[in-house]
């Protein structure tokens, strides 16, 4: 996907439970060993007005992970969830929440403010 904090697109894939993230120049940005098998797309996530990250979910493991482009798992993650998810602002203070499904439930998580 086109990355807003790099000089070109990022290429992200999971192989044998390893998340690999490369730049358009074929330089490894980061990798992480995962505990779960992941399904669905790897998503580009806006973490703040100026920061972006990568999100993925495991339907079998009921977990959602969000990484900063520095390869660090965001504070408070993983969270429970077994579906694709959405992050949006809500309320008068612009609080950001992550909404996802977990079985037959809808979960909403308040995300910490990120500067």
N, C-alpha and C positions, 0 to 999 in steps of 0.2 A: 504494500500500500504506500501511497505517497506520504512521507513523513514530514511534518512541519518543523521539526527541530534538527533535521539533518540536511545534507546537501542533495539528497535525492531519495528515491524510494527505499524502503526497508523490505527485506525478504525474511519472513518468519515461517518456521515450520517446526513440527514436533516429530521426532523420529526416535523410536525405542525409548520413549519417556524422557527425551532430552529436548528442551526448547532451544532452538538455534535462531539467532537474529543477526542478519548480515546487512551491510550497506550495499548500495548499488555498485560500489567498487570492489565487491566480494571480500570486504574486510569484516571479520567477525566483530559485531558490536558487543554481544554477550551470549552466554549459554547458561542454562540451569538444568539440573537433574530434577525431574518431577516424580512425585510419588504415585500419580494417577495416570490413567490413559485418558487423553482429552479428545473431545468430539466438537464438532461445529467449527466455525471460522475463528481465526485469531483476529481480534478487533483492535483498531486504533482508538484509544480513549483519551479524551481531554481531561487532564488532572486538575488544571487551573487555567487561568487566562493565558499563561505562557508556557505551560508544561504539558507534555503528551506522554502517553504510555501505551502498553500493550496488555490486552485482556484476553483471557481464555477460560473455558469452563469444562468441567468433567461431569458428564451426566451420570456415569457409573459411580464416581466418588463423591458426588454432591458437593463439589467445591468450585469456587470461582477465584481466580488469581489475577491480580493486576500488578504489572511491573512498570517502573519508570524506565526511561530509555538508557539509564545508567546500569540496568540489570538488577536493581534492588527491588525486592518485593515491597509493595506499598504497605504502610503501617495499617495493621488490622486485618491483613489478608494472610491466608485465604479465608473466605466466608462461605457459609452454606448456600448452595444453589445448584440446580440441575438443568437449567435452561440458559439460553441466550439472555442477556441482561441489557438494561438501559441505565445510563447515568444522566440525571437532569437536576436543574436547580428548582427549588421549591421555597415557598414562604417569602416573607418580606425581607429576610436577611440573606436570601440567595443561598441557603443551605443546599448542599449537593447530596443527593441520595442515589443509591444503586437499588434498582428494582429487578427482581428475578422470580422465577418459579422454583419451588422445592416440593416435588410430588404434587399434591392437589392444593398446595398453599401458595400464596404470594408473599414474598419476603421483601422488606424495604430496610436498607441499612443507611444510616447517616454516615457520611464520609468525613474524615477529619479535614479541617481547613488546610490547604497546601499553599504555600507562598511561592 
